[in-house]
């Protein structure tokens, strides 16, 4: 079975779907993200794979 190439992971805000996230906490607390569009702050984010570029195939 041939595997298809995976793209890089992209994180999305669970409230508005934006990819404009910054990490505001980490280490002992775990990662905490802040969405620049809707001001969501939390550790839950949605992660998808971006399409692989033709160079990565």
PQR file with spaces between the fields and no chain letter, atoms N, CA, C, O and H, PARSE charges and radii, in Angstrom:
ATOM       1  N    UNK     1       0.833   -1.170    0.000 -0.4000 1.5000
ATOM       2  CA   UNK     1       0.000    0.000    0.000 -0.0000 2.0000
ATOM       3  C    UNK     1       0.887    1.245    0.000  0.5500 1.7000
ATOM       4  O    UNK     1       1.826    1.345    0.790 -0.5500 1.4000
ATOM       5  N    UNK     2       0.595    2.163   -0.861 -0.4000 1.5000
ATOM       6  CA   UNK     2       1.377    3.384   -0.972 -0.0000 2.0000
ATOM       7  C    UNK     2       0.777    4.459   -0.068  0.5500 1.7000
ATOM       8  O    UNK     2      -0.426    4.716   -0.100 -0.5500 1.4000
ATOM       9  H    UNK     2      -0.168    2.083   -1.503  0.4000 1.0000
ATOM      10  N    UNK     3       1.635    5.078    0.735 -0.4000 1.5000
ATOM      11  CA   UNK     3       1.170    6.146    1.612 -0.0000 2.0000
ATOM      12  C    UNK     3       1.231    7.472    0.877  0.5500 1.7000
ATOM      13  O    UNK     3       2.162    7.746    0.120 -0.5500 1.4000
ATOM      14  H    UNK     3       2.612    4.869    0.761  0.4000 1.0000
ATOM      15  N    UNK     4       0.221    8.282    1.119 -0.4000 1.5000
ATOM      16  CA   UNK     4       0.262    9.611    0.518 -0.0000 2.0000
ATOM      17  C    UNK     4       1.019   10.550    1.450  0.5500 1.7000
ATOM      18  O    UNK     4       0.953   10.379    2.667 -0.5500 1.4000
ATOM      19  H    UNK     4      -0.535    8.060    1.734  0.4000 1.0000
ATOM      20  N    UNK     5       1.725   11.519    0.925 -0.4000 1.5000
ATOM      21  CA   UNK     5       2.503   12.428    1.769 -0.0000 2.0000
ATOM      22  C    UNK     5       1.586   13.301    2.615  0.5500 1.7000
ATOM      23  O    UNK     5       0.515   13.719    2.176 -0.5500 1.4000
ATOM      24  H    UNK     5       1.779   11.658   -0.064  0.4000 1.0000
ATOM      25  N    UNK     6       2.029   13.560    3.825 -0.4000 1.5000
ATOM      26  CA   UNK     6       1.263   14.416    4.715 -0.0000 2.0000
ATOM      27  C    UNK     6       1.858   15.815    4.693  0.5500 1.7000
ATOM      28  O    UNK     6       3.066   15.991    4.537 -0.5500 1.4000
ATOM      29  H    UNK     6       2.899   13.220    4.182  0.4000 1.0000
ATOM      30  N    UNK     7       1.002   16.790    4.849 -0.4000 1.5000
ATOM      31  CA   UNK     7       1.458   18.174    4.929 -0.0000 2.0000
ATOM      32  C    UNK     7       1.832   18.519    6.358  0.5500 1.7000
ATOM      33  O    UNK     7       1.786   17.667    7.246 -0.5500 1.4000
ATOM      34  H    UNK     7       0.020   16.647    4.975  0.4000 1.0000
ATOM      35  N    UNK     8       2.197   19.748    6.570 -0.4000 1.5000
ATOM      36  CA   UNK     8       2.545   20.177    7.923 -0.0000 2.0000
ATOM      37  C    UNK     8       1.269   20.391    8.734  0.5500 1.7000
ATOM      38  O    UNK     8       0.231   20.731    8.164 -0.5500 1.4000
ATOM      39  H    UNK     8       2.235   20.439    5.848  0.4000 1.0000
ATOM      40  N    UNK     9       1.326   20.200   10.051 -0.4000 1.5000
ATOM      41  CA   UNK     9       0.128   20.391   10.871 -0.0000 2.0000
ATOM      42  C    UNK     9      -0.249   21.873   10.975  0.5500 1.7000
ATOM      43  O    UNK     9       0.618   22.734   11.125 -0.5500 1.4000
ATOM      44  H    UNK     9       2.169   19.924   10.513  0.4000 1.0000
ATOM      45  N    UNK    10      -1.539   22.152   10.894 -0.4000 1.5000
ATOM      46  CA   UNK    10      -2.058   23.515   11.003 -0.0000 2.0000
ATOM      47  C    UNK    10      -3.072   23.527   12.141  0.5500 1.7000
ATOM      48  O    UNK    10      -3.973   22.689   12.178 -0.5500 1.4000
ATOM      49  H    UNK    10      -2.243   21.453   10.772  0.4000 1.0000
ATOM      50  N    UNK    11      -2.930   24.473   13.070 -0.4000 1.5000
ATOM      51  CA   UNK    11      -3.834   24.570   14.212 -0.0000 2.0000
ATOM      52  C    UNK    11      -4.908   25.616   13.938  0.5500 1.7000
ATOM      53  O    UNK    11      -4.629   26.686   13.397 -0.5500 1.4000
ATOM      54  H    UNK    11      -2.198   25.153   13.040  0.4000 1.0000
ATOM      55  N    UNK    12      -6.163   25.283   14.328 -0.4000 1.5000
ATOM      56  CA   UNK    12      -7.306   26.160   14.118 -0.0000 2.0000
ATOM      57  C    UNK    12      -7.986   26.443   15.448  0.5500 1.7000
ATOM      58  O    UNK    12      -8.028   25.582   16.327 -0.5500 1.4000
ATOM      59  H    UNK    12      -6.390   24.414   14.767  0.4000 1.0000
ATOM      60  N    UNK    13      -8.515   27.642   15.594 -0.4000 1.5000
ATOM      61  CA   UNK    13      -9.286   28.025   16.775 -0.0000 2.0000
ATOM      62  C    UNK    13     -10.601   27.246   16.776  0.5500 1.7000
ATOM      63  O    UNK    13     -11.250   27.157   15.734 -0.5500 1.4000
ATOM      64  H    UNK    13      -8.482   28.342   14.880  0.4000 1.0000
ATOM      65  N    UNK    14     -11.020   26.673   17.926 -0.4000 1.5000
ATOM      66  CA   UNK    14     -12.273   25.919   17.959 -0.0000 2.0000
ATOM      67  C    UNK    14     -13.516   26.812   17.902  0.5500 1.7000
ATOM      68  O    UNK    14     -14.605   26.316   17.615 -0.5500 1.4000
ATOM      69  H    UNK    14     -10.493   26.745   18.772  0.4000 1.0000
ATOM      70  N    UNK    15     -13.381   28.108   18.167 -0.4000 1.5000
ATOM      71  CA   UNK    15     -14.537   29.000   18.132 -0.0000 2.0000
ATOM      72  C    UNK    15     -14.771   29.619   16.768  0.5500 1.7000
ATOM      73  O    UNK    15     -15.893   29.600   16.260 -0.5500 1.4000
ATOM      74  H    UNK    15     -12.496   28.511   18.400  0.4000 1.0000
ATOM      75  N    UNK    16     -13.715   30.173   16.166 -0.4000 1.5000
ATOM      76  CA   UNK    16     -13.908   30.887   14.903 -0.0000 2.0000
ATOM      77  C    UNK    16     -13.238   30.218   13.708  0.5500 1.7000
ATOM      78  O    UNK    16     -13.503   30.599   12.568 -0.5500 1.4000
ATOM      79  H    UNK    16     -12.804   30.189   16.579  0.4000 1.0000
ATOM      80  N    UNK    17     -12.372   29.227   13.943 -0.4000 1.5000
ATOM      81  CA   UNK    17     -11.712   28.520   12.848 -0.0000 2.0000
ATOM      82  C    UNK    17     -10.461   29.210   12.316  0.5500 1.7000
ATOM      83  O    UNK    17      -9.863   28.734   11.351 -0.5500 1.4000
ATOM      84  H    UNK    17     -12.156   28.918   14.869  0.4000 1.0000
ATOM      85  N    UNK    18     -10.058   30.315   12.921 -0.4000 1.5000
ATOM      86  CA   UNK    18      -8.889   31.061   12.464 -0.0000 2.0000
ATOM      87  C    UNK    18      -7.611   30.268   12.725  0.5500 1.7000
ATOM      88  O    UNK    18      -7.553   29.447   13.640 -0.5500 1.4000
ATOM      89  H    UNK    18     -10.544   30.702   13.705  0.4000 1.0000
ATOM      90  N    UNK    19      -6.592   30.525   11.911 -0.4000 1.5000
ATOM      91  CA   UNK    19      -5.283   29.912   12.131 -0.0000 2.0000
ATOM      92  C    UNK    19      -4.321   30.895   12.775  0.5500 1.7000
ATOM      93  O    UNK    19      -3.133   30.601   12.911 -0.5500 1.4000
ATOM      94  H    UNK    19      -6.639   31.193   11.168  0.4000 1.0000
ATOM      95  N    UNK    20      -4.816   32.051   13.171 -0.4000 1.5000
ATOM      96  CA   UNK    20      -3.993   33.096   13.772 -0.0000 2.0000
ATOM      97  C    UNK    20      -3.905   32.884   15.287  0.5500 1.7000
ATOM      98  O    UNK    20      -4.477   33.648   16.064 -0.5500 1.4000
ATOM      99  H    UNK    20      -5.781   32.289   13.061  0.4000 1.0000
ATOM     100  N    UNK    21      -3.175   31.827   15.699 -0.4000 1.5000
ATOM     101  CA   UNK    21      -3.033   31.466   17.103 -0.0000 2.0000
ATOM     102  C    UNK    21      -1.613   31.712   17.573  0.5500 1.7000
ATOM     103  O    UNK    21      -0.660   31.538   16.813 -0.5500 1.4000
ATOM     104  H    UNK    21      -2.710   31.205   15.068  0.4000 1.0000
ATOM     105  N    UNK    22      -1.472   32.118   18.833 -0.4000 1.5000
ATOM     106  CA   UNK    22      -0.164   32.244   19.445 -0.0000 2.0000
ATOM     107  C    UNK    22      -0.153   31.433   20.733  0.5500 1.7000
ATOM     108  O    UNK    22      -1.187   31.282   21.384 -0.5500 1.4000
ATOM     109  H    UNK    22      -2.247   32.258   19.450  0.4000 1.0000
ATOM     110  N    UNK    23       1.003   30.914   21.097 -0.4000 1.5000
ATOM     111  CA   UNK    23       1.142   30.149   22.334 -0.0000 2.0000
ATOM     112  C    UNK    23       1.446   31.138   23.453  0.5500 1.7000
ATOM     113  O    UNK    23       2.397   31.915   23.363 -0.5500 1.4000
ATOM     114  H    UNK    23       1.843   31.036   20.567  0.4000 1.0000
ATOM     115  N    UNK    24       0.624   31.105   24.524 -0.4000 1.5000
ATOM     116  CA   UNK    24       0.833   32.035   25.638 -0.0000 2.0000
ATOM     117  C    UNK    24       1.271   31.320   26.908  0.5500 1.7000
ATOM     118  O    UNK    24       1.621   31.981   27.885 -0.5500 1.4000
ATOM     119  H    UNK    24      -0.148   30.475   24.598  0.4000 1.0000
ATOM     120  N    UNK    25       1.263   30.013   26.924 -0.4000 1.5000
ATOM     121  CA   UNK    25       1.699   29.269   28.101 -0.0000 2.0000
ATOM     122  C    UNK    25       2.232   27.921   27.687  0.5500 1.7000
ATOM     123  O    UNK    25       1.969   27.443   26.583 -0.5500 1.4000
ATOM     124  H    UNK    25       0.979   29.476   26.130  0.4000 1.0000
ATOM     125  N    UNK    26       2.983   27.315   28.584 -0.4000 1.5000
ATOM     126  CA   UNK    26       3.547   26.020   28.267 -0.0000 2.0000
ATOM     127  C    UNK    26       4.226   25.433   29.478  0.5500 1.7000
ATOM     128  O    UNK    26       3.983   25.856   30.608 -0.5500 1.4000
ATOM     129  H    UNK    26       3.197   27.704   29.480  0.4000 1.0000
ATOM     130  N    UNK    27       5.072   24.461   29.240 -0.4000 1.5000
ATOM     131  CA   UNK    27       5.835   23.772   30.275 -0.0000 2.0000
ATOM     132  C    UNK    27       4.894   23.022   31.227  0.5500 1.7000
ATOM     133  O    UNK    27       4.236   22.076   30.796 -0.5500 1.4000
ATOM     134  H    UNK    27       5.269   24.117   28.322  0.4000 1.0000
ATOM     135  N    UNK    28       4.809   23.404   32.480 -0.4000 1.5000
ATOM     136  CA   UNK    28       4.022   22.670   33.471 -0.0000 2.0000
ATOM     137  C    UNK    28       2.524   22.768   33.163  0.5500 1.7000
ATOM     138  O    UNK    28       1.795   21.790   33.330 -0.5500 1.4000
ATOM     139  H    UNK    28       5.344   24.173   32.830  0.4000 1.0000
ATOM     140  N    UNK    29       2.064   23.934   32.718 -0.4000 1.5000
ATOM     141  CA   UNK    29       0.638   24.137   32.436 -0.0000 2.0000
ATOM     142  C    UNK    29       0.188   23.395   31.186  0.5500 1.7000
ATOM     143  O    UNK    29      -1.007   23.146   31.022 -0.5500 1.4000
ATOM     144  H    UNK    29       2.656   24.728   32.583  0.4000 1.0000
ATOM     145  N    UNK    30       1.092   23.044   30.321 -0.4000 1.5000
ATOM     146  CA   UNK    30       0.723   22.535   29.006 -0.0000 2.0000
ATOM     147  C    UNK    30       0.579   23.731   28.081  0.5500 1.7000
ATOM     148  O    UNK    30       0.676   24.874   28.528 -0.5500 1.4000
ATOM     149  H    UNK    30       2.062   23.247   30.455  0.4000 1.0000
ATOM     150  N    UNK    31       0.352   23.487   26.818 -0.4000 1.5000
ATOM     151  CA   UNK    31       0.266   24.598   25.877 -0.0000 2.0000
ATOM     152  C    UNK    31      -1.092   25.284   25.991  0.5500 1.7000
ATOM     153  O    UNK    31      -2.135   24.630   26.009 -0.5500 1.4000
ATOM     154  H    UNK    31       0.274   22.558   26.455  0.4000 1.0000
ATOM     155  N    UNK    32      -1.061   26.607   26.067 -0.4000 1.5000
ATOM     156  CA   UNK    32      -2.269   27.434   26.092 -0.0000 2.0000
ATOM     157  C    UNK    32      -2.172   28.376   24.906  0.5500 1.7000
ATOM     158  O    UNK    32      -1.158   29.049   24.719 -0.5500 1.4000
ATOM     159  H    UNK    32      -0.214   27.139   26.052  0.4000 1.0000
ATOM     160  N    UNK    33      -3.234   28.424   24.102 -0.4000 1.5000
ATOM     161  CA   UNK    33      -3.237   29.212   22.872 -0.0000 2.0000
ATOM     162  C    UNK    33      -4.152   30.416   23.019  0.5500 1.7000
ATOM     163  O    UNK    33      -5.141   30.370   23.751 -0.5500 1.4000
ATOM     164  H    UNK    33      -4.058   27.877   24.254  0.4000 1.0000
ATOM     165  N    UNK    34      -3.812   31.512   22.309 -0.4000 1.5000
ATOM     166  CA   UNK    34      -4.638   32.705   22.263 -0.0000 2.0000
ATOM     167  C    UNK    34      -4.943   33.002   20.798  0.5500 1.7000
ATOM     168  O    UNK    34      -4.030   33.146   19.985 -0.5500 1.4000
ATOM     169  H    UNK    34      -3.009   31.549   21.715  0.4000 1.0000
ATOM     170  N    UNK    35      -6.237   33.094   20.465 -0.4000 1.5000
ATOM     171  CA   UNK    35      -6.650   33.423   19.097 -0.0000 2.0000
ATOM     172  C    UNK    35      -6.678   34.944   18.950  0.5500 1.7000
ATOM     173  O    UNK    35      -7.304   35.640   19.749 -0.5500 1.4000
ATOM     174  H    UNK    35      -6.978   32.977   21.126  0.4000 1.0000
ATOM     175  N    UNK    36      -6.003   35.448   17.936 -0.4000 1.5000
ATOM     176  CA   UNK    36      -5.939   36.890   17.709 -0.0000 2.0000
ATOM     177  C    UNK    36      -7.239   37.442   17.129  0.5500 1.7000
ATOM     178  O    UNK    36      -7.490   38.643   17.224 -0.5500 1.4000
ATOM     179  H    UNK    36      -5.495   34.883   17.287  0.4000 1.0000
ATOM     180  N    UNK    37      -8.066   36.591   16.532 -0.4000 1.5000
ATOM     181  CA   UNK    37      -9.309   37.058   15.893 -0.0000 2.0000
ATOM     182  C    UNK    37     -10.456   37.187   16.888  0.5500 1.7000
ATOM     183  O    UNK    37     -11.143   38.208   16.903 -0.5500 1.4000
ATOM     184  H    UNK    37      -7.862   35.615   16.454  0.4000 1.0000
ATOM     185  N    UNK    38     -10.679   36.157   17.728 -0.4000 1.5000
ATOM     186  CA   UNK    38     -11.854   36.155   18.614 -0.0000 2.0000
ATOM     187  C    UNK    38     -11.501   36.175   20.094  0.5500 1.7000
ATOM     188  O    UNK    38     -12.400   36.093   20.931 -0.5500 1.4000
ATOM     189  H    UNK    38     -10.121   35.328   17.715  0.4000 1.0000
ATOM     190  N    UNK    39     -10.229   36.280   20.445 -0.4000 1.5000
ATOM     191  CA   UNK    39      -9.741   36.329   21.834 -0.0000 2.0000
ATOM     192  C    UNK    39      -9.996   35.045   22.617  0.5500 1.7000
ATOM     193  O    UNK    39     -10.045   35.083   23.847 -0.5500 1.4000
ATOM     194  H    UNK    39      -9.498   36.347   19.765  0.4000 1.0000
ATOM     195  N    UNK    40     -10.158   33.920   21.944 -0.4000 1.5000
ATOM     196  CA   UNK    40     -10.249   32.636   22.633 -0.0000 2.0000
ATOM     197  C    UNK    40      -8.912   32.347   23.308  0.5500 1.7000
ATOM     198  O    UNK    40      -7.856   32.553   22.711 -0.5500 1.4000
ATOM     199  H    UNK    40     -10.118   33.890   20.945  0.4000 1.0000
ATOM     200  N    UNK    41      -8.958   31.868   24.563 -0.4000 1.5000
ATOM     201  CA   UNK    41      -7.766   31.442   25.273 -0.0000 2.0000
ATOM     202  C    UNK    41      -8.062   30.064   25.845  0.5500 1.7000
ATOM     203  O    UNK    41      -9.023   29.899   26.596 -0.5500 1.4000
ATOM     204  H    UNK    41      -9.817   31.701   25.048  0.4000 1.0000
ATOM     205  N    UNK    42      -7.247   29.074   25.498 -0.4000 1.5000
ATOM     206  CA   UNK    42      -7.449   27.728   26.003 -0.0000 2.0000
ATOM     207  C    UNK    42      -6.450   26.761   25.408  0.5500 1.7000
ATOM     208  O    UNK    42      -5.659   27.103   24.529 -0.5500 1.4000
ATOM     209  H    UNK    42      -6.466   29.208   24.888  0.4000 1.0000
ATOM     210  N    UNK    43      -6.511   25.542   25.916 -0.4000 1.5000
ATOM     211  CA   UNK    43      -5.570   24.529   25.443 -0.0000 2.0000
ATOM     212  C    UNK    43      -6.149   23.667   24.329  0.5500 1.7000
ATOM     213  O    UNK    43      -5.410   22.911   23.698 -0.5500 1.4000
ATOM     214  H    UNK    43      -7.153   25.264   26.630  0.4000 1.0000
ATOM     215  N    UNK    44      -7.434   23.759   24.075 -0.4000 1.5000
ATOM     216  CA   UNK    44      -8.065   22.964   23.025 -0.0000 2.0000
ATOM     217  C    UNK    44      -7.976   23.695   21.692  0.5500 1.7000
ATOM     218  O    UNK    44      -8.487   24.807   21.557 -0.5500 1.4000
ATOM     219  H    UNK    44      -8.034   24.373   24.588  0.4000 1.0000
ATOM     220  N    UNK    45      -7.332   23.080   20.712 -0.4000 1.5000
ATOM     221  CA   UNK    45      -7.281   23.606   19.352 -0.0000 2.0000
ATOM     222  C    UNK    45      -7.515   22.442   18.394  0.5500 1.7000
ATOM     223  O    UNK    45      -7.303   21.284   18.754 -0.5500 1.4000
ATOM     224  H    UNK    45      -6.917   22.177   20.822  0.4000 1.0000
ATOM     225  N    UNK    46      -7.944   22.746   17.195 -0.4000 1.5000
ATOM     226  CA   UNK    46      -8.159   21.740   16.162 -0.0000 2.0000
ATOM     227  C    UNK    46      -6.925   21.706   15.275  0.5500 1.7000
ATOM     228  O    UNK    46      -6.412   22.752   14.876 -0.5500 1.4000
ATOM     229  H    UNK    46      -8.116   23.686   16.903  0.4000 1.0000
ATOM     230  N    UNK    47      -6.449   20.511   14.967 -0.4000 1.5000
ATOM     231  CA   UNK    47      -5.243   20.390   14.153 -0.0000 2.0000
ATOM     232  C    UNK    47      -5.550   19.567   12.915  0.5500 1.7000
ATOM     233  O    UNK    47      -6.087   18.463   13.007 -0.5500 1.4000
ATOM     234  H    UNK    47      -6.865   19.661   15.290  0.4000 1.0000
ATOM     235  N    UNK    48      -5.205   20.113   11.758 -0.4000 1.5000
ATOM     236  CA   UNK    48      -5.382   19.415   10.488 -0.0000 2.0000
ATOM     237  C    UNK    48      -4.051   19.423    9.743  0.5500 1.7000
ATOM     238  O    UNK    48      -3.129   20.149   10.115 -0.5500 1.4000
ATOM     239  H    UNK    48      -4.769   21.010   11.683  0.4000 1.0000
ATOM     240  N    UNK    49      -3.958   18.631    8.713 -0.4000 1.5000
ATOM     241  CA   UNK    49      -2.756   18.612    7.875 -0.0000 2.0000
ATOM     242  C    UNK    49      -2.972   19.519    6.683  0.5500 1.7000
ATOM     243  O    UNK    49      -3.972   19.400    5.976 -0.5500 1.4000
ATOM     244  H    UNK    49      -4.707   18.041    8.411  0.4000 1.0000
ATOM     245  N    UNK    50      -2.032   20.429    6.460 -0.4000 1.5000
ATOM     246  CA   UNK    50      -2.068   21.262    5.265 -0.0000 2.0000
ATOM     247  C    UNK    50      -1.711   20.376    4.080  0.5500 1.7000
ATOM     248  O    UNK    50      -0.948   19.423    4.237 -0.5500 1.4000
ATOM     249  H    UNK    50      -1.220   20.526    7.035  0.4000 1.0000
ATOM     250  N    UNK    51      -2.242   20.667    2.909 -0.4000 1.5000
ATOM     251  CA   UNK    51      -1.886   19.862    1.739 -0.0000 2.0000
ATOM     252  C    UNK    51      -0.385   19.896    1.500  0.5500 1.7000
ATOM     253  O    UNK    51       0.246   20.942    1.651 -0.5500 1.4000
ATOM     254  H    UNK    51      -2.861   21.442    2.782  0.4000 1.0000
ATOM     255  N    UNK    52       0.179   18.776    1.135 -0.4000 1.5000
ATOM     256  CA   UNK    52       1.617   18.702    0.853 -0.0000 2.0000
ATOM     257  C    UNK    52       1.908   19.471   -0.427  0.5500 1.7000
ATOM     258  O    UNK    52       1.150   19.403   -1.394 -0.5500 1.4000
ATOM     259  H    UNK    52      -0.334   17.926    1.013  0.4000 1.0000
ATOM     260  N    UNK    53       2.998   20.190   -0.419 -0.4000 1.5000
ATOM     261  CA   UNK    53       3.381   20.931   -1.617 -0.0000 2.0000
ATOM     262  C    UNK    53       3.931   19.930   -2.655  0.5500 1.7000
ATOM     263  O    UNK    53       4.347   18.833   -2.284 -0.5500 1.4000
ATOM     264  H    UNK    53       3.614   20.245    0.366  0.4000 1.0000
ATOM     265  N    UNK    54       3.935   20.288   -3.910 -0.4000 1.5000
ATOM     266  CA   UNK    54       4.450   19.371   -4.949 -0.0000 2.0000
ATOM     267  C    UNK    54       5.900   18.977   -4.715  0.5500 1.7000
ATOM     268  O    UNK    54       6.315   17.894   -5.126 -0.5500 1.4000
ATOM     269  H    UNK    54       3.597   21.179   -4.211  0.4000 1.0000
ATOM     270  N    UNK    55       6.684   19.843   -4.058 -0.4000 1.5000
ATOM     271  CA   UNK    55       8.095   19.528   -3.808 -0.0000 2.0000
ATOM     272  C    UNK    55       8.254   18.394   -2.792  0.5500 1.7000
ATOM     273  O    UNK    55       9.252   17.675   -2.823 -0.5500 1.4000
ATOM     274  H    UNK    55       6.346   20.723   -3.724  0.4000 1.0000
ATOM     275  N    UNK    56       7.275   18.227   -1.889 -0.4000 1.5000
ATOM     276  CA   UNK    56       7.365   17.204   -0.845 -0.0000 2.0000
ATOM     277  C    UNK    56       6.897   15.832   -1.309  0.5500 1.7000
ATOM     278  O    UNK    56       7.072   14.852   -0.586 -0.5500 1.4000
ATOM     279  H    UNK    56       6.464   18.811   -1.864  0.4000 1.0000
ATOM     280  N    UNK    57       6.313   15.740   -2.480 -0.4000 1.5000
ATOM     281  CA   UNK    57       5.765   14.469   -2.955 -0.0000 2.0000
ATOM     282  C    UNK    57       6.809   13.555   -3.468  0.5500 1.7000
ATOM     283  O    UNK    57       6.499   12.446   -3.903 -0.5500 1.4000
ATOM     284  H    UNK    57       6.170   16.537   -3.067  0.4000 1.0000
